[in-house]
Amino acid sequence: MHRNSDRQNATTLRKWLLAATSLTVLAPAGAHAQSAAPADQSATADTKPAGLGEIVVTATRRSESVQKVPISLQALTPEKLEQRQVVNFADYAALLPSVSYASLGPGRSDLYFRGISFDSEGAGDTSQRSVAGIYLDEIPMTTAGRMPEVHVYDMQRVEALSGPQGTLFGSSSLSGTLRLITNKPKLGVLEGGYDVEVNKFTKGGNNTGTVDEGFINIPVAKNVAIRMMAYYDHTGGYIDNVPATHTYPFYSPNADGGYDQTSTYTISNSNSLPAQTVKNLAKRNANPVDEYGGRLSLLAQFGDWSFLPQVVYQYLDAKGSFNFDPKVGDLQVHDFGPTENRDAWIQAALTINGKIGDFDLVSSTGYMHRRIKNSNDYTYYTVAYDVPGNTSAVFFHDRNGNQLDPTQEYYGNNTFTNFTQEVRISVPKSWPFSLTAGAFYQHQKKEINEEYSIAGFGQSVDNAIINPNTGLLQSQTLRDDAFYLTENNKVYTDYALFAEGTYPITTQLKLTAGIRLFRAKDADSGFDGTAAGSAFPNGCATPFTAPRLQACDNVTPPSPYDQSGETHKVTLTYQAAPSKMIYATYSTGFRPGGNNTIAKNNPYKADTLSNFELGVKTSWGPNFRINGAVYYEQWKGVQYFIVPIGFNGNGLTLNAGNARVYGVESDFDWHIGNLALSGSGAYNDAALSTDFCGLTSPGSTVQFANCAGNPNETAAYKGTRLPRQPRFKAQMQARYTYTIAGLDAFTQLAGNHQSSSTSNLDQTKDALLGDVPGFTSGDFSTGVSKDKWSLEFFIENFTDTRGQLSRNTFCAIEVCANSTRTLPSKPRFVGLKFSNKF
């Protein structure tokens, strides 16, 4: 039934391939013309890669060359972002060897650096704080499990700072910090541009996408300018929800104390397959993404003072599943309920730069509001619990005696708000040393409203779940059709004072030192459970109100969590030559502790990271640059999230023990005539350095105090690999430039490789999930340009390698292991892009 669309797509692909072939076939002709016509020789000289030039970064909160910053730092320039067709997080994460991640799809990712990773038994969980910080310009926007998808366009650069950045960037930067730096308004300059792209996954079906982007910089007055960016991005899907049926068995107790199957209920996801309940959800390429947004910033300069207000808005609508089920087929799933993630956020920021005397002052104020409406098919969750003796939540009837479809569905309507204020002051540049000191405040609130429901459940006549405190039925206690309800508020408040300075001991030797004093607080309130019980002991926290919610009377909320401490850094830098630097760093980072809602009297403590690093930054002439670092990291009190059996998918965080990382990372750029080579790689051996003790029983929330390697009490032994991080990850790019009939042209090949990784710290659970195998993929692009316009054709993953990035389940792994799903790397993806700048 897809023949016509397949034929159309094949025709389109042939046209694109013909265009690409034409460009590459013309290359030899262009080279021949070059040797025959002297006029073309000068054009060829212009297309040669220029010297490497200087990359200016602000990783230390001041502008300086990346080669002068004693930090393991990778900066993706605008040229690199364009050359590798970077649009979103997954695109640039592939170019950062020390970065790995787990994801359920756009806007639902967790970010890790150097193997400092955790497994939340399914990405998208927001109960833990992140191990890596994420900044848009000066403003943090870190959200564990829900990393915002910042559209990459009109960007100045992406900075990846590996290792703990606790001195200047705080608690969210335990393992590293990712910074997205936007282009700012330019005074006295009128410029703009637009990019138009058509693209397609070569997998069959109608999945053509488009990207429309544009920006403009307008000088309003001599000292005022505005800059605007807007975009629309539609990406076709590549995962099929194939037609299927599923039959639920129904068991009743028998006289012998066992269970007999007495009836069944069949559901279908396609009109072509009859069943008692039919939802027409089966379709090819069921995970398209629509995204649009923009950015508006204004720069006003008044003498030594500048004011930069900026507003960013983005809306994302991602349909379907982005993890496939290998048991069903390649890039295929069986979904019987709607799955969609609608994510809208707005960030307003004001940055003020000025002088007080000769001292430089920077004030950064930010406010972010984010609303996420999310639905998920929970069929496999239902199936996992559909066993004899556990059917009370599965089969119910309406007022006419008709059996309800027992399939569970998840609906979330969550709101995140974040206010930050930071003030920094730096000593005059004429002083013999540099010093930056400041204060930081952040207030975050998460309003979590989630229903796990069965259609018609609220009106069920045989709903037997009763609240023991009120005697009310489930349908009388919880709202709508919810079987399980989560309505709670989480509030995080952070305060910090920090300072970092550099003192030149000699003309070649410098000492850098920094310290951050912090206080972190958090508190929970709300309801999390069924009518018969709550994840909060004694019901739920107060004060709380919700429609029809009557389970929250006269109970005590968990005690707020409050912690203070400090983190520090010392670096010794030796400038062996103007273009060669050696540095040694000792730095620390932290992540605050917090309360566990299902274990009120068992809070978890902060975990800390100590980093010992030796690095070099070298340039060898104008055309070759290579940097590298070796490091050893100690992670103490590892925060580990676990879902005990019997808690309806609720989990708690434990301090698993200690871990360590041995690693090395490097990057290089090399220009040889018309050929530009670049690459980067990282090796991270991350493992537990102590035994991790398990829970005292399957339904317990208490951890063994000292398992001492006892196999019945140990969840993971010393030496167990940390999850989610490949030991080796690397990328390399070769770009050759030439001329074709007076047009500048290029052809580029790039390769990406990563080794295998584990899926869970617990060895039993990891065996159920299975390790993620390593893979290698390649990208190709070619194009021409003239003056301000360019035309480019590209193929990402031209071998259509099915790389696996992570694996996830819907509930406790012991229960849901048979419904494990896998996040794939991007399948083969082709595109044609036209750009024009003025």
Residue, then its C-alpha position, 0 to 999 in steps of 0.5 A: m500500500h506504500r508503492n506510490s510513496d516509495r516510487q515518489n521517494a525513489t524518484t526524489l532521491r535519484k534527482w538528489l543523487l544526480a545533482a550530487t554526482s554532477l557536482t563531484v563529476l565536475a571536480p576533475a573538469g574544474a581541475h583540468a580547467q584550472s591547469a588550462a586557464p591561468a585565471d582560474q589559478s587565482a580562484t584556486a588560491d582563494t579556496k585554499p584553507a586559510g591558516l587555522g586562525e584564533i578561536v576566542v572562547t569565554a570558558t573562564r568568564r572572559s574572552e581569550s584564545v582557546q589555546k591560552v585556556p588551561i581547560s580541556l575544552q572543545a569549541l565548535t565554530p560556526e564553520k564547523l557547525e555548518q560543515r557538519q549540518v548541525v541543527n540540534f543536540a544529537d548533531y553536535a553531541a556526535l562531534l564531542p568525544s567526551v560527551s554521551y547521552a541517553s534519550l527518549g527523543p527530542g527534549r528528553s535527553d540526559l547529558y554526560f561527560r567523561g563517563i560520569s553517568f547514571d542510569s535512571e531506568g529510562a531517560g526522561d526522568t527528572s527526579q535527579r539533578s543532572v551531572a552536567g550543566i547546560y548554558l544558553d549564553e550566560i543563563p543555565m537551563t539544566t533540567a535532568g532528563r529534559m535537556p531543552e532542544v536549542h535550535v543551532y542557527d546563527m550561533q557563535r560557537v558551542e563550547a564543551l568544557s570537560g571535567p568539573q566546573g564547580t568554581l565558575f559554573g556551580s552544582s549542575s557542572l559536576s562532570g562538565t559544562l555545555r555552553l551554547i553561545t549565540n551571535k550578538p547584535k553588531l553596532g553599525v552593521l546591516e547584515g542578514g541571511y537565510d538558509v533553505e533546506v529540503n531533506k529526507f530519510t532514505k527509508g521508504g515512505n513519505n518522510t521529506g523534511t524542510v528547514d527554513e532559517g533566517f537572521i537579520n542584524i539592524p543598526v537602529a542608532k549609532n549605539v543601538a542594534i537589534r538582531m533577530m533569528a527565526y526558523y521552522d524545521h520539519t523532520g520526517g519520521y523513520i520509525d514505523n508503528v506496524p499493524a499489530t494486535h495484543t490479547y490480554p488474558f484475564y485470570s480468576p482465583n480457583a478453589d485450589g488457591g491458584y488462578d485460571q484464565t477465564s476471559t481475554y480482551t484484544i486490542s488493535n492499532s490498525n483498522s485492518l486488524p479487528a479487535q474489541t478495541v481498535k485505535n488507528l495508530a499504525k503508520r509508517n514513519a510515525n515519529p515526525v518532528d515539527e519545531y519553530g521559534g526565534r530569538l530577539s536581542l538588542l544591544a545598547q551601548f552607553g560609554d562603558w556600559s552596555f545592555l543586552p536584553q534577549v528573548v528566545y522562544q521555541y516550540l517542539d512537537a515530536k510525535g511517536s517513539f524515537n526508540f525502536d523494538p528490535k524484537v518487532g523489527d528494524l526501526q519498528v514498534h508496536d504502539f497501541g496508544p498515542t505518544e507525543n511530546r509537545d515542549a514550549w519554552i521561553q527564556a528572557a535574559l538581561t546581561i549588563n556589562g559596565k565599569i565601576g572605576d577600572f573594575d569590570l562588572v557583569s550582571s546576568t539575569g534570566y527567567m525561563h518558563r517551560r511547559i511540557k505536554n507529553s503522552n506515552d503508550y503504556t501497553y507494555y507496562t500494562v502487559a508486564y503487570d498482567v499476571p495472575g494475582n495482579t489483575s485488580a488494575v487491569f480489568f474493569h467494566d462500565r455501567n452497562g457491564n461492558q469490559l473496559d480496554p485495560t491498556q494504560e496510557y500516560y499523560g503529563n502536563n508539567t511546568f518548569t520555571n527557573f530564575t537566575q541572577e549572577v553578578r561578577i566583578s573583575v579587577p582592572k586589566s592593568w593589575p599584575f594578576s587577574l581576579t573574578a569574584g561573584a555571587f549566584y542565586q537560582h530558584q527552580k520550580k517543577e510542577i509535575n502533573e502526571e496521570y497513568s490512566i485507563a479510558g473509562f476507569g473513572q466511571s467504572v462500577d467495579n473499581a475496588i481500590i479503596n482509600p483506607n483513610t477515607g473509605l472512598l473508591q479510586s474513582q471518587t478519590l483521584r481525578d478523571d480516569a487516573f489509576y495512578l496520579t502524580e501531582n507534586n511540586k519540587v522547589y530547588t534553591d541555590y546560593a553561591l559565592f565564588a572567586e577565581g584568579t590567576y597570578p603570574i609567578t614568572t613570565q612563563l609560569k602562572l598559578t590559577a586558583g578558585i573557590r565556590l561556597f554554596r548552599a543548596k536547598d530543595a523541598d517536595s510537596g504533593f501527591d504521588g500514588t494510588a487511592a490506596g497509598s502514596a509514594f509520600p508516607n501517610g498519603c501526600a504532602t500539604p498544603f495541596t489542592a486538586p480537583r476531586l483529590q481527597a487523599c491529602d488530609n492532615v499529613t506531614p510533608p517530607s522535611p526540606y533538604d538543606q546543604s552547604g559546602e565548597t568546591h575548589k580548583v588549582t591550576l599551574t600553567y607553563q607557557a613553554a613557547p608562545s604557541k605551546m602550553i602545559y597545564a596541571t589542574y586539580s579541580t572539584g565539583f559537586r551535586p546536591g543531595g535531596n529527599n526520596t519521596i518513597a523513603k521519607n527518612n532515607p535522604y541521599k547525600a551529595d556526590t562529589l568529583s575530584n579531577f586530576e588533569l595534565g594537558v597540553k595545547t600546542s600549535w606548530g606553525p599556522n596550519f597545525r594544532i593539536n591539544g590533549a589531556v590525560y586525567y584521573e577522576q574520583w567520584k564519591g558517593v555516586q547518586y544512583f536511581i533505582v525503581p524497587i519492585g512494587f512501587n508502581g514505577n516510583g524510584l529512589t536515589l541511593n549513594a551507591g559508593n565510589a567510582r573512578v575514571y581514567g581517561v585521555e582526550s585529544d583534538f587536532d586541526w591540520h591544513i595541507g594545501n587545499l586539504a583540511l583535516s580535523g578530528s577528536g577522540a576520547y578514551n574513558d575507563a569509568a568504573l566503580s572503585t567500591d562494591f555497590c550494595g543492593l536493596t535488602s529485598p525486592g520491595s525494600t527501599v533500604q540498602f545493605a549497609n556493608c555487602a562486602g562482596n556478598p553475591n546476595e547483597t551486592a548489586a555491582y562489584k568493584g570494577t563494574r563499568l559505569p553505564r551509558q559511556p563508550r570507552f572510546k569515541a572519535q570523529m574525523q573530517a577531511r575537506y578538500t576545496y577546489t574550483i569549478a568553472g569559477l565557483d568555489a567548491f568542496t568535497q567532504l568526508a567524515g567518520n564517527h565511531q564509538s565502542s560498546s557501552t553498558s546499560n545499567l550499573d546493576q549487573t543483573k539489570d544490565a544483563l536483562l537490558g543488554d550492552v549497546p554494541g559499538f558502531t562506525s558511520g560516515d557522512f558525505s557532503t559536497g557543494v559550490s559557492k560564489d560570493k554570498w551564496s552557497l549550494e550544498f548536498f549532503i548524506e549523513n550516515f551514508t552506509d545506513t549503519r544502525g548504531q545503538l546509543s542507549r536502551n530503555t524500559f517503561c518500568a522496573i527493568e526486572v518487570c519490563a525487560n521484555s519490552t526494552r527499546t533502543l535509541p538508534s543513531k540517525p538513519r541515512f539522511v540526505g539533504l540539499k541546502f541553499s544559503n545566502k548572506f548579505 
